[in-house]
C-alpha cells in the first residue's frame, strides 16, 4: 500500500486516516477521534476532506450505525498529516512511520513536478504537424507536402509515393508497421520543433540528415 496519493497533476498529494492507522500502529478509531478533536487546527492548513467508504457487509453497516464513523475516511494534505502525527505517542513504529511519510510526500511532489514538466513539453511537441506548418507557412501551397515528404524520407528512407508503389496502397500511412509509424511520428515532432524555432525547409532538411 502506498503512503501518499494524488488525483490529478493540479491536486495536492494526500494520505488517509487508514494509512496513518496501519503504519503507525494506532487504531483507526483513535486517529478519527484525534481528527475530530483537532479539526479546527488541521483546517488552518486547508480544507479537511474525507470520502465515504463503501459498505461491503453487515459488519460495516453495524459499525456505521454504532456511531464509530468507520465509513468516513479522512484525507490529509502534507501539513495536516504532519500536524496530526505530532499528536501520536512516539513509539519506534510511529517514529519510523513519520520518517517514511515525510519521504513519501517529498518523492510524490518531485514526481508530480517531473510529470508537469513532461506534460508541458508534450503540449509543444504534440501540436498537430499540419497546424504547425499552417501557422508558420499560411500562404504556401506546398509547405505541408514538402515537410510531409521530408518526414517520410528521414524516418523510412522513402517518400509517400514510393510507399504507395511498393506496398500497392492508396494510403501510405495505413501500410506502415507500428515501428515505422512511431519513427514517422518522431520525425514529424522533430520537424515541428525546428519549424517553431524559425528554421526554413532547407535548414531543417540539412539538420535532419546531418547525422545520417
LOSE-226779 format. One line per field, with one value per atom (N, C-alpha, C): x, y, z; atom name; residue number from 1. Coordinates in Angstrom, 3 decimals, decimal comma, always signed. Example, Ala and Ser with C-alpha at 12.3 -4.5 7.8 and 13.67 -1.06 7.14 Angstrom:
<recs>
xx	+13,190; +12,300; +13,200; +12,850; +13,670; +12,900
yy	-5,690; -4,500; -3,300; -2,250; -1,060; +0,030
zz	+7,800; +7,800; +7,800; +7,080; +7,140; +7,870
atomo	N; CA; C; N; CA; C
num	1; 1; 1; 2; 2; 2
</recs>
This chain:
<recs>
xx	+0,844; +0,000; +0,881; +0,563; +1,310; +0,927; +1,846; +1,574; +0,902; +1,152; +0,660; +0,012; -1,085; -1,835; -2,046; -2,527; -2,975; -3,998; -4,872; -5,908; -5,459; -5,007; -4,581; -3,334; -2,712; -1,458; -1,610; -2,808; -3,021; -3,520; -3,717; -4,227; -3,090; -3,347; -2,360; -2,244; -1,033; -0,877; -1,504; -1,986; -2,632; -2,398; -2,544; -2,587; -3,919; -4,209; -5,522; -5,399; -6,519; -6,557; -6,236; -6,673; -6,384; -4,883; -4,213; -2,767; -2,056; -2,412; -1,774; -2,006; -3,218; -3,532; -2,711; -2,668; -1,977; -0,484; +0,147; +1,606; +2,124; +1,275; +1,701; +1,405; +0,522; +0,128; -0,934; -1,489; -2,564; -3,889; -4,875; -6,128; -6,856; -7,657; -8,341; -9,284; -9,972; -10,884; -10,141; -8,927; -8,137; -7,709; -7,341; -6,963; -8,163; -9,322; -10,536; -10,888; -10,718; -11,024; -10,076; -8,798; -7,830; -8,190; -8,639; -9,017; -10,186; -11,189; -12,344; -11,969; -11,136; -10,732; -9,948; -9,084; -8,193; -8,585; -9,842; -10,307; -10,020; -10,272; -10,047; -8,579; -7,689; -6,258; -5,843; -6,354; -5,997; -6,503; -7,660; -8,231; -7,509; -6,582; -5,750; -4,843; -4,648; -3,730; -4,470; -5,756; -6,542; -7,820; -8,716; -9,988; -9,722; -10,353; -10,185; -11,188; -10,678; -11,542; -11,720; -12,718; -12,934; -13,730; -13,734; -14,595; -15,314; -16,469; -17,242; -16,873; -16,436; -16,063; -17,320; -17,298; -18,460; -18,716; -19,980; -20,345; -20,293; -19,627; -19,474; -20,306; -20,532; -21,284; -21,995; -22,666; -23,439; -22,554; -21,331; -20,419; -20,128; -19,859; -19,612; -20,835; -22,026; -23,257; -23,451; -23,222; -23,350; -22,364; -21,172; -20,147; -20,597; -21,228; -21,710; -22,832; -23,768; -24,923; -24,531; -23,405; -22,966; -22,152; -22,185; -21,570; -20,041; -19,440; -17,987; -17,438; -18,314; -17,967; -16,833; -16,769; -15,698; -15,836; -17,009; -17,203; -16,638; -16,294; -15,744; -14,221; -13,577; -12,128; -11,547; -10,882; -10,313; -9,091; -8,931; -7,771; -7,001; -5,672; -4,846; -3,775; -3,638; -2,520; -1,241; -0,123; +1,163; +1,220; +0,778; +0,837; -0,114; -1,305; -2,276; -1,760; -1,190; -0,657; +0,501; +1,339; +2,475; +2,008; +0,990; +0,449; -0,197; -0,989; -1,714; -0,775; +0,296; +1,164; +2,005; +2,042; +2,718; +1,905; +0,612; -0,234; -0,122; +0,614; +0,760; +1,963; +1,863; +2,970; +4,124; +5,332; +6,499; +7,051; +6,315; +6,846; +7,802; +8,581; +9,506; +8,747; +7,593; +6,811; +6,289; +5,848; +5,364; +6,503; +7,672; +8,817; +9,246; +9,258; +9,597; +8,581; +7,316; +6,268; +6,413; +6,740; +6,936; +8,022; +9,141; +10,227; +9,760; +9,054; +8,589; +7,582; +6,708; +5,680; +6,295; +7,268; +7,961; +8,609; +9,272; +9,915; +8,890; +7,759; +6,723; +6,149; +5,888; +5,370; +6,407; +7,662; +8,720; +8,833; +8,863; +9,008; +7,812; +6,609; +5,421; +5,435; +5,808; +5,862; +6,905; +8,033; +9,071; +8,556; +7,882; +7,326; +6,293; +5,427; +4,409; +5,042; +6,099; +6,807; +7,379; +7,965; +8,528; +7,439; +6,305; +5,208; +4,654; +4,598; +4,113; +5,044; +6,360; +7,337; +7,166; +7,077; +6,915; +5,604; +4,583; +3,290; +3,393; +4,113; +4,277; +5,081; +6,131; +6,930; +6,079; +5,275; +4,438; +3,400; +2,943; +1,979; +2,599; +3,887; +4,575; +4,841; +5,370; +5,758; +4,552; +3,444; +2,287; +1,299; +1,684; +0,856; +0,774; -0,402; -0,589; +0,423; +1,012; +2,019; +1,489; +0,284; -0,306; -0,584; -0,991; -1,281; -0,022; +1,090; +2,356; +2,756; +2,661; +3,034; +2,115; +0,826; -0,137; +0,109; +0,462; +0,694; +1,926; +2,949; +4,206; +4,321; +3,506; +3,526; +2,094; +1,392; -0,037; -0,307; +0,672; +0,439; +1,089; +1,728; +2,420; +1,519; +1,357; +0,523; +1,262; +2,576; +3,361; +4,116; +4,001; +4,774; +4,440; +3,140; +2,770; +3,309; +3,104; +3,551; +5,074; +5,782; +7,250; +7,729; +7,176; +7,597; +7,105; +5,932; +5,386; +6,307; +6,737; +7,642; +8,999; +9,451; +10,721; +10,667; +9,555; +9,402; +9,484; +8,816; +8,868; +10,297; +10,935; +12,271; +13,259; +13,135; +14,060; +13,774; +12,500; +12,146; +12,245; +11,868; +11,732; +12,620; +13,221; +14,110; +13,399; +12,081; +11,293; +10,245; +9,684; +8,638; +7,269; +6,225; +4,874; +4,509; +4,925; +4,628; +5,274; +6,509; +7,212; +6,556; +6,051; +5,321; +4,093; +3,374; +2,178; +2,520; +3,618; +4,009; +4,510; +5,316; +5,925; +4,913; +3,930; +3,003; +1,589; +1,478; +0,217; -0,954; -0,830; -1,873; -2,063; -3,257; -3,524; -3,322; -3,129; -2,955; -1,658; -0,552; +0,743; +0,787; +0,071; +0,077; -0,465; -1,519; -2,139; -1,293; -0,333; +0,503; +1,750; +1,946; +3,146; +2,983; +4,086; +4,079; +4,043; +3,815; +3,776; +5,116; +6,203; +7,535; +7,763; +7,351; +7,500; +6,652; +5,446; +4,566; +5,189; +5,797; +6,433; +7,615; +8,407; +9,552; +9,084; +8,015; +7,474; +6,952; +6,278; +5,747; +6,870; +7,934; +9,079; +9,703; +9,764; +10,315; +9,448; +8,136; +7,224; +7,351; +7,506; +7,667; +8,946; +10,024; +11,298; +11,198; +10,568; +10,382; +9,535; +8,479; +7,617; +8,412; +9,296; +10,117; +11,046; +11,659; +12,536; +11,760; +10,559; +9,732; +9,415; +9,039; +8,701; +9,912; +11,110; +12,333; +12,746; +11,986; +12,237; +13,097; +13,404; +14,232; +13,383; +14,017; +13,279; +13,486; +12,842; +12,845; +14,259; +15,098; +16,453; +17,287; +17,140; +17,862; +17,428; +16,114; +15,575; +16,037; +16,010; +16,450; +17,912; +18,734; +20,157; +20,374; +19,613; +19,747; +19,284; +18,194; +17,644; +18,621; +19,313; +20,158; +21,638; +21,919; +23,325; +24,048; +23,337; +23,993; +23,777; +23,229; +22,959; +24,057
yy	-1,203; +0,000; +1,256; +2,197; +3,443; +4,334; +5,210; +6,097; +7,391; +7,799; +9,088; +8,891; +9,610; +9,511; +10,899; +10,903; +12,149; +11,799; +12,763; +12,533; +13,045; +14,283; +14,873; +15,694; +16,116; +16,852; +18,165; +18,722; +20,003; +19,838; +18,609; +18,365; +18,104; +18,441; +18,195; +16,699; +16,198; +14,831; +14,714; +13,530; +13,357; +11,943; +11,792; +10,481; +10,358; +9,201; +8,978; +8,491; +8,546; +8,041; +6,551; +5,817; +4,383; +4,123; +4,906; +4,754; +5,037; +6,153; +6,527; +5,454; +4,945; +3,906; +2,642; +2,208; +0,959; +1,023; +2,117; +2,175; +2,744; +3,402; +3,913; +2,927; +1,972; +1,017; +1,548; +2,725; +3,323; +2,963; +2,549; +2,105; +3,255; +2,889; +3,879; +4,758; +4,182; +4,989; +6,111; +5,827; +6,848; +7,951; +7,557; +8,554; +9,432; +8,821; +9,588; +10,523; +10,031; +10,850; +12,048; +11,825; +12,928; +13,946; +13,443; +14,329; +15,214; +14,623; +15,414; +16,404; +15,955; +16,820; +18,036; +17,817; +18,886; +19,397; +19,233; +19,593; +21,055; +21,950; +23,374; +23,663; +23,000; +23,201; +22,668; +21,515; +20,907; +21,746; +22,374; +23,164; +24,490; +24,826; +26,004; +25,774; +24,506; +24,155; +23,669; +23,991; +23,620; +22,910; +22,818; +22,136; +20,673; +20,210; +18,824; +17,960; +17,110; +16,334; +14,902; +14,246; +12,838; +12,192; +10,879; +10,143; +9,065; +8,675; +7,644; +6,285; +5,409; +4,069; +3,275; +2,578; +1,796; +0,663; +0,451; -0,623; -1,948; -2,906; -4,198; -5,312; -5,211; -6,275; -5,723; -6,580; -6,152; -5,622; -6,143; -5,677; -4,193; -3,799; -2,384; -1,554; -2,059; -1,337; -1,134; -2,185; -2,061; -1,038; -1,024; -0,087; +1,347; +1,600; +2,948; +3,321; +2,383; +2,667; +2,842; +2,280; +2,406; +3,671; +4,579; +5,898; +5,858; +4,776; +4,724; +5,443; +5,767; +6,536; +5,888; +4,576; +3,904; +4,038; +4,497; +4,678; +6,007; +6,919; +8,211; +8,128; +8,215; +8,118; +9,514; +10,030; +11,380; +11,398; +12,520; +12,728; +13,944; +13,835; +14,920; +15,302; +16,626; +17,061; +16,969; +17,347; +17,149; +17,855; +19,103; +19,856; +19,283; +18,910; +18,327; +17,012; +16,179; +14,896; +15,111; +16,101; +16,392; +16,830; +17,692; +18,152; +16,996; +16,201; +15,116; +14,110; +13,740; +12,714; +13,235; +14,563; +15,076; +14,777; +14,463; +14,152; +12,682; +11,897; +10,483; +10,264; +9,282; +8,952; +8,387; +8,823; +8,477; +7,080; +6,073; +4,718; +4,558; +3,493; +3,269; +3,163; +2,511; +2,343; +3,681; +4,543; +5,862; +6,693; +6,646; +7,416; +6,937; +5,609; +5,077; +5,538; +5,548; +5,982; +7,458; +8,287; +9,720; +9,924; +9,216; +9,330; +8,901; +7,775; +7,247; +8,185; +8,797; +9,680; +10,955; +11,501; +12,699; +12,388; +11,242; +10,841; +10,618; +10,008; +9,720; +11,006; +11,997; +13,271; +13,957; +13,932; +14,567; +13,902; +12,570; +11,839; +12,058; +12,112; +12,329; +13,717; +14,728; +16,084; +16,180; +15,504; +15,506; +14,840; +13,712; +13,006; +13,860; +14,538; +15,383; +16,543; +17,128; +18,214; +17,729; +16,525; +15,965; +15,726; +15,223; +14,946; +16,237; +17,285; +18,571; +19,117; +18,942; +19,409; +18,646; +17,308; +16,495; +16,818; +17,122; +17,452; +18,734; +19,727; +20,982; +20,767; +19,931; +19,633; +18,936; +17,972; +17,228; +18,114; +19,134; +20,048; +20,735; +21,073; +21,727; +20,725; +19,559; +18,564; +18,020; +17,865; +17,207; +18,137; +19,413; +20,284; +19,644; +19,617; +18,941; +19,380; +18,408; +18,663; +19,642; +19,383; +20,269; +21,660; +21,743; +23,047; +23,903; +23,259; +23,986; +24,552; +23,716; +24,159; +25,278; +25,124; +26,140; +27,465; +27,392; +28,609; +29,366; +28,636; +29,279; +29,506; +28,784; +28,963; +29,111; +30,142; +30,273; +30,478; +30,994; +31,306; +30,306; +29,284; +28,317; +27,126; +26,828; +25,706; +24,372; +24,431; +23,201; +22,891; +23,754; +23,547; +22,210; +21,908; +20,669; +19,446; +19,400; +18,222; +18,086; +19,219; +19,172; +18,614; +19,134; +18,668; +17,242; +16,916; +15,563; +14,554; +14,909; +14,041; +13,938; +15,048; +15,048; +14,105; +14,123; +13,252; +11,785; +11,430; +10,049; +9,671; +10,570; +10,273; +10,086; +10,920; +10,823; +9,569; +9,310; +8,202; +6,834; +6,779; +5,475; +5,288; +6,387; +6,279; +6,289; +6,472; +6,504; +7,611; +8,003; +9,022; +8,344; +9,105; +8,521; +7,882; +8,492; +7,947; +6,581; +6,455; +5,181; +4,099; +4,499; +3,555; +3,039; +3,948; +3,546; +2,524; +2,787; +1,912; +0,562; +0,599; -0,631; -1,538; -0,934; -1,730; -1,758; -1,211; -1,286; -0,776; +0,473; +1,077; +2,534; +3,050; +4,465; +5,286; +4,584; +5,257; +4,781; +5,474; +5,012; +4,899; +5,769; +5,730; +4,399; +3,902; +2,661; +1,435; +1,587; +0,457; +0,320; +1,243; +1,216; +0,285; -0,300; -1,093; -0,141; -0,677; +0,170; +0,844; +0,120; +0,704; +1,822; +1,610; +2,645; +3,867; +3,635; +4,741; +5,558; +4,873; +5,568; +6,400; +5,841; +6,583; +7,799; +7,619; +8,730; +9,832; +9,444; +10,426; +11,202; +10,516; +11,215; +12,200; +11,811; +12,706; +13,954; +13,766; +14,910; +15,832; +15,244; +16,060; +16,877; +16,241; +16,953; +18,091; +17,838; +18,873; +20,014; +19,674; +20,694; +21,610; +21,028; +21,842; +22,762; +22,243; +23,072; +24,228; +23,942; +24,999; +26,072; +25,638; +26,591; +27,398; +26,844; +27,578; +28,558; +28,574; +29,568; +29,104; +27,812; +27,319; +27,114; +27,372; +27,146; +25,711; +25,366; +23,983; +23,454; +24,230; +23,760; +23,560; +24,464; +24,314; +23,038; +22,815; +21,641; +20,361; +20,349; +19,174; +18,862; +19,901; +19,717; +19,196; +19,743; +19,315; +17,879; +17,505; +16,167; +15,100; +15,414; +14,418; +14,590; +15,509; +15,803; +14,598; +13,793; +12,671; +11,328; +11,371; +10,112; +9,825
zz	+0,000; +0,000; +0,000; -0,859; -0,897; +0,282; +0,679; +1,805; +1,369; +0,130; -0,361; -1,725; -1,950; -3,198; -3,799; -5,038; -5,661; -6,724; -7,042; -8,056; -9,416; -9,460; -10,721; -10,514; -11,614; -11,515; -10,767; -10,771; -10,109; -8,668; -8,229; -6,876; -5,902; -4,628; -3,593; -3,298; -3,096; -2,612; -1,219; -0,889; +0,415; +0,943; +2,250; +2,870; +3,585; +4,162; +4,762; +6,201; +6,901; +8,277; +8,303; +7,309; +7,246; +7,131; +6,303; +6,141; +7,457; +8,090; +9,349; +10,402; +10,465; +11,452; +11,204; +9,956; +9,642; +9,918; +9,528; +9,612; +10,931; +11,691; +12,995; +14,113; +13,828; +14,849; +15,788; +15,472; +16,263; +15,603; +16,397; +15,784; +15,099; +14,104; +13,261; +14,072; +15,050; +15,869; +16,577; +17,036; +17,725; +16,764; +15,525; +14,516; +14,183; +14,034; +13,737; +14,895; +16,116; +17,289; +17,378; +17,102; +17,083; +16,003; +14,875; +13,766; +14,163; +14,778; +15,199; +16,301; +17,229; +18,350; +17,863; +16,898; +16,429; +15,043; +14,701; +13,361; +13,025; +13,972; +13,709; +13,425; +14,159; +13,941; +12,566; +12,229; +10,947; +9,782; +9,957; +8,864; +8,642; +9,510; +9,277; +8,066; +7,733; +6,650; +5,404; +5,341; +4,175; +4,573; +3,627; +3,878; +4,226; +5,274; +5,704; +4,950; +4,094; +3,204; +3,713; +3,186; +3,509; +2,391; +2,394; +1,482; +2,274; +1,799; +2,480; +1,904; +2,780; +2,357; +2,032; +0,938; +0,528; +1,523; +1,840; +2,751; +2,008; +2,611; +1,944; +2,581; +3,887; +4,536; +5,760; +6,466; +7,627; +8,733; +8,841; +9,888; +9,718; +8,459; +8,193; +8,523; +8,186; +8,442; +9,944; +10,741; +12,191; +12,733; +12,151; +12,611; +12,406; +11,255; +10,967; +11,932; +12,128; +12,974; +14,435; +14,843; +16,236; +16,465; +15,486; +15,589; +15,646; +15,152; +15,105; +13,875; +12,937; +11,741; +10,936; +10,954; +10,236; +8,721; +8,258; +6,828; +6,332; +7,240; +6,842; +6,904; +5,750; +5,668; +5,446; +6,468; +6,391; +5,469; +4,775; +3,908; +4,415; +4,432; +4,964; +3,942; +3,728; +2,909; +3,743; +3,173; +3,849; +5,201; +5,254; +6,506; +7,548; +7,119; +8,052; +8,624; +7,769; +8,230; +9,199; +8,890; +9,763; +11,146; +11,171; +12,454; +13,205; +12,494; +13,156; +13,808; +13,135; +13,699; +14,866; +15,039; +16,246; +17,494; +17,325; +18,471; +18,886; +18,106; +18,424; +19,347; +20,210; +21,108; +20,292; +20,605; +19,799; +20,090; +19,696; +19,727; +18,546; +18,539; +17,420; +16,097; +16,144; +14,922; +14,419; +15,338; +14,951; +14,379; +14,997; +14,511; +13,122; +12,921; +11,589; +10,551; +10,940; +10,019; +9,675; +10,673; +10,421; +9,372; +9,525; +8,553; +7,159; +7,111; +5,829; +5,171; +5,964; +5,411; +4,849; +5,558; +5,051; +3,704; +3,610; +2,356; +1,256; +1,613; +0,620; +0,034; +0,892; +0,393; -0,495; -0,077; -0,868; -2,241; -2,254; -3,512; -4,432; -3,835; -4,643; -5,277; -4,503; -5,053; -6,162; -5,969; -7,001; -8,273; -8,122; -9,274; -10,002; -9,244; -9,869; -10,611; -10,043; -10,724; -12,050; -12,038; -13,263; -14,307; -13,853; -14,784; -15,384; -14,581; -15,080; -16,153; -15,924; -16,908; -18,210; -18,106; -19,316; -20,023; -19,247; -19,854; -20,669; -20,143; -20,865; -22,141; -22,035; -23,225; -24,271; -23,827; -24,769; -25,446; -24,733; -25,343; -26,551; -26,413; -27,525; -28,637; -28,264; -29,253; -30,002; -29,305; -29,899; -30,596; -30,727; -31,556; -32,937; -33,492; -34,774; -35,823; -36,494; -37,531; -38,573; -39,037; -40,031; -39,495; -38,223; -37,616; -37,503; -37,152; -37,039; -38,401; -39,418; -40,767; -41,243; -41,003; -41,426; -40,718; -39,428; -38,644; -39,133; -39,583; -39,982; -41,488; -42,270; -43,716; -44,225; -43,786; -44,138; -45,623; -46,355; -47,763; -48,715; -48,171; -49,022; -49,333; -50,618; -51,036; -50,941; -50,899; -50,962; -49,670; -48,673; -47,445; -46,783; -46,673; -45,990; -46,734; -48,027; -48,788; -48,732; -48,740; -48,679; -47,332; -46,254; -44,933; -44,670; -45,185; -45,038; -45,729; -46,919; -47,684; -46,983; -46,409; -45,681; -44,478; -43,775; -42,606; -43,016; -44,120; -44,615; -45,028; -45,752; -46,268; -45,122; -44,088; -42,950; -42,123; -41,831; -40,938; -41,606; -42,904; -43,555; -44,784; -45,238; -46,391; -47,723; -47,688; -48,921; -48,810; -49,938; -49,953; -49,853; -49,548; -49,526; -50,862; -51,962; -53,283; -53,466; -52,987; -53,109; -52,244; -51,065; -50,211; -50,947; -51,591; -52,345; -53,418; -54,138; -55,242; -54,722; -53,667; -53,150; -52,454; -51,783; -50,982; -51,566; -52,760; -53,507; -52,665; -52,271; -51,448; -51,830; -51,580; -51,811; -50,543; -49,418; -48,127; -47,481; -47,726; -47,207; -45,681; -44,991; -43,526; -43,009; -43,618; -43,157; -43,473; -44,356; -44,750; -43,869; -42,950; -42,119; -40,932; -40,509; -39,282; -38,087; -36,887; -35,694; -35,461; -35,724; -35,557; -36,556; -37,784; -38,810; -38,468; -37,980; -37,597; -36,470; -35,500; -34,381; -34,863; -35,757; -36,299; -37,098; -37,867; -38,644; -37,723; -36,642; -35,704; -35,044; -34,663; -34,059; -35,041; -36,298; -37,314; -37,456; -37,459; -37,571; -36,360; -35,193; -33,987; -34,055; -34,543; -34,647; -35,657; -36,772; -37,788; -37,223; -36,485; -35,878; -34,967; -34,170; -33,261; -34,035; -35,109; -35,934; -36,562; -37,043; -37,644; -36,608; -35,405; -34,348; -33,901; -34,120; -33,781; -34,867; -35,981; -37,023; -38,181; -38,276; -39,382; -40,633; -41,808; -43,047; -43,530; -44,636; -45,111; -45,339; -46,038; -46,356; -45,086; -44,126; -42,849; -42,131; -42,103; -41,412; -42,089; -43,401; -44,153; -43,839; -43,808; -43,527; -42,115; -41,168; -39,769; -39,590; -40,237; -40,083; -40,606; -41,716; -42,339; -41,996; -41,090; -40,755; -40,179; -39,382; -38,702; -39,380; -40,586; -41,293; -42,324
atomo	N; CA; C; N; CA; C; N; CA; C; N; CA; C; N; CA; C; N; CA; C; N; CA; C; N; CA; C; N; CA; C; N; CA; C; N; CA; C; N; CA; C; N; CA; C; N; CA; C; N; CA; C; N; CA; C; N; CA; C; N; CA; C; N; CA; C; N; CA; C; N; CA; C; N; CA; C; N; CA; C; N; CA; C; N; CA; C; N; CA; C; N; CA; C; N; CA; C; N; CA; C; N; CA; C; N; CA; C; N; CA; C; N; CA; C; N; CA; C; N; CA; C; N; CA; C; N; CA; C; N; CA; C; N; CA; C; N; CA; C; N; CA; C; N; CA; C; N; CA; C; N; CA; C; N; CA; C; N; CA; C; N; CA; C; N; CA; C; N; CA; C; N; CA; C; N; CA; C; N; CA; C; N; CA; C; N; CA; C; N; CA; C; N; CA; C; N; CA; C; N; CA; C; N; CA; C; N; CA; C; N; CA; C; N; CA; C; N; CA; C; N; CA; C; N; CA; C; N; CA; C; N; CA; C; N; CA; C; N; CA; C; N; CA; C; N; CA; C; N; CA; C; N; CA; C; N; CA; C; N; CA; C; N; CA; C; N; CA; C; N; CA; C; N; CA; C; N; CA; C; N; CA; C; N; CA; C; N; CA; C; N; CA; C; N; CA; C; N; CA; C; N; CA; C; N; CA; C; N; CA; C; N; CA; C; N; CA; C; N; CA; C; N; CA; C; N; CA; C; N; CA; C; N; CA; C; N; CA; C; N; CA; C; N; CA; C; N; CA; C; N; CA; C; N; CA; C; N; CA; C; N; CA; C; N; CA; C; N; CA; C; N; CA; C; N; CA; C; N; CA; C; N; CA; C; N; CA; C; N; CA; C; N; CA; C; N; CA; C; N; CA; C; N; CA; C; N; CA; C; N; CA; C; N; CA; C; N; CA; C; N; CA; C; N; CA; C; N; CA; C; N; CA; C; N; CA; C; N; CA; C; N; CA; C; N; CA; C; N; CA; C; N; CA; C; N; CA; C; N; CA; C; N; CA; C; N; CA; C; N; CA; C; N; CA; C; N; CA; C; N; CA; C; N; CA; C; N; CA; C; N; CA; C; N; CA; C; N; CA; C; N; CA; C; N; CA; C; N; CA; C; N; CA; C; N; CA; C; N; CA; C; N; CA; C; N; CA; C; N; CA; C; N; CA; C; N; CA; C; N; CA; C; N; CA; C; N; CA; C; N; CA; C; N; CA; C; N; CA; C; N; CA; C; N; CA; C; N; CA; C; N; CA; C; N; CA; C; N; CA; C; N; CA; C; N; CA; C; N; CA; C; N; CA; C; N; CA; C; N; CA; C; N; CA; C; N; CA; C; N; CA; C; N; CA; C; N; CA; C; N; CA; C; N; CA; C; N; CA; C; N; CA; C; N; CA; C; N; CA; C; N; CA; C; N; CA; C; N; CA; C; N; CA; C; N; CA; C; N; CA; C; N; CA; C; N; CA; C; N; CA; C; N; CA; C; N; CA; C; N; CA; C; N; CA; C; N; CA; C; N; CA; C; N; CA; C; N; CA; C; N; CA; C; N; CA; C; N; CA; C; N; CA; C; N; CA; C; N; CA; C; N; CA; C; N; CA; C; N; CA; C; N; CA; C; N; CA; C; N; CA; C
num	1; 1; 1; 2; 2; 2; 3; 3; 3; 4; 4; 4; 5; 5; 5; 6; 6; 6; 7; 7; 7; 8; 8; 8; 9; 9; 9; 10; 10; 10; 11; 11; 11; 12; 12; 12; 13; 13; 13; 14; 14; 14; 15; 15; 15; 16; 16; 16; 17; 17; 17; 18; 18; 18; 19; 19; 19; 20; 20; 20; 21; 21; 21; 22; 22; 22; 23; 23; 23; 24; 24; 24; 25; 25; 25; 26; 26; 26; 27; 27; 27; 28; 28; 28; 29; 29; 29; 30; 30; 30; 31; 31; 31; 32; 32; 32; 33; 33; 33; 34; 34; 34; 35; 35; 35; 36; 36; 36; 37; 37; 37; 38; 38; 38; 39; 39; 39; 40; 40; 40; 41; 41; 41; 42; 42; 42; 43; 43; 43; 44; 44; 44; 45; 45; 45; 46; 46; 46; 47; 47; 47; 48; 48; 48; 49; 49; 49; 50; 50; 50; 51; 51; 51; 52; 52; 52; 53; 53; 53; 54; 54; 54; 55; 55; 55; 56; 56; 56; 57; 57; 57; 58; 58; 58; 59; 59; 59; 60; 60; 60; 61; 61; 61; 62; 62; 62; 63; 63; 63; 64; 64; 64; 65; 65; 65; 66; 66; 66; 67; 67; 67; 68; 68; 68; 69; 69; 69; 70; 70; 70; 71; 71; 71; 72; 72; 72; 73; 73; 73; 74; 74; 74; 75; 75; 75; 76; 76; 76; 77; 77; 77; 78; 78; 78; 79; 79; 79; 80; 80; 80; 81; 81; 81; 82; 82; 82; 83; 83; 83; 84; 84; 84; 85; 85; 85; 86; 86; 86; 87; 87; 87; 88; 88; 88; 89; 89; 89; 90; 90; 90; 91; 91; 91; 92; 92; 92; 93; 93; 93; 94; 94; 94; 95; 95; 95; 96; 96; 96; 97; 97; 97; 98; 98; 98; 99; 99; 99; 100; 100; 100; 101; 101; 101; 102; 102; 102; 103; 103; 103; 104; 104; 104; 105; 105; 105; 106; 106; 106; 107; 107; 107; 108; 108; 108; 109; 109; 109; 110; 110; 110; 111; 111; 111; 112; 112; 112; 113; 113; 113; 114; 114; 114; 115; 115; 115; 116; 116; 116; 117; 117; 117; 118; 118; 118; 119; 119; 119; 120; 120; 120; 121; 121; 121; 122; 122; 122; 123; 123; 123; 124; 124; 124; 125; 125; 125; 126; 126; 126; 127; 127; 127; 128; 128; 128; 129; 129; 129; 130; 130; 130; 131; 131; 131; 132; 132; 132; 133; 133; 133; 134; 134; 134; 135; 135; 135; 136; 136; 136; 137; 137; 137; 138; 138; 138; 139; 139; 139; 140; 140; 140; 141; 141; 141; 142; 142; 142; 143; 143; 143; 144; 144; 144; 145; 145; 145; 146; 146; 146; 147; 147; 147; 148; 148; 148; 149; 149; 149; 150; 150; 150; 151; 151; 151; 152; 152; 152; 153; 153; 153; 154; 154; 154; 155; 155; 155; 156; 156; 156; 157; 157; 157; 158; 158; 158; 159; 159; 159; 160; 160; 160; 161; 161; 161; 162; 162; 162; 163; 163; 163; 164; 164; 164; 165; 165; 165; 166; 166; 166; 167; 167; 167; 168; 168; 168; 169; 169; 169; 170; 170; 170; 171; 171; 171; 172; 172; 172; 173; 173; 173; 174; 174; 174; 175; 175; 175; 176; 176; 176; 177; 177; 177; 178; 178; 178; 179; 179; 179; 180; 180; 180; 181; 181; 181; 182; 182; 182; 183; 183; 183; 184; 184; 184; 185; 185; 185; 186; 186; 186; 187; 187; 187; 188; 188; 188; 189; 189; 189; 190; 190; 190; 191; 191; 191; 192; 192; 192; 193; 193; 193; 194; 194; 194; 195; 195; 195; 196; 196; 196; 197; 197; 197; 198; 198; 198; 199; 199; 199; 200; 200; 200; 201; 201; 201; 202; 202; 202; 203; 203; 203; 204; 204; 204; 205; 205; 205; 206; 206; 206; 207; 207; 207; 208; 208; 208; 209; 209; 209; 210; 210; 210; 211; 211; 211; 212; 212; 212
</recs>
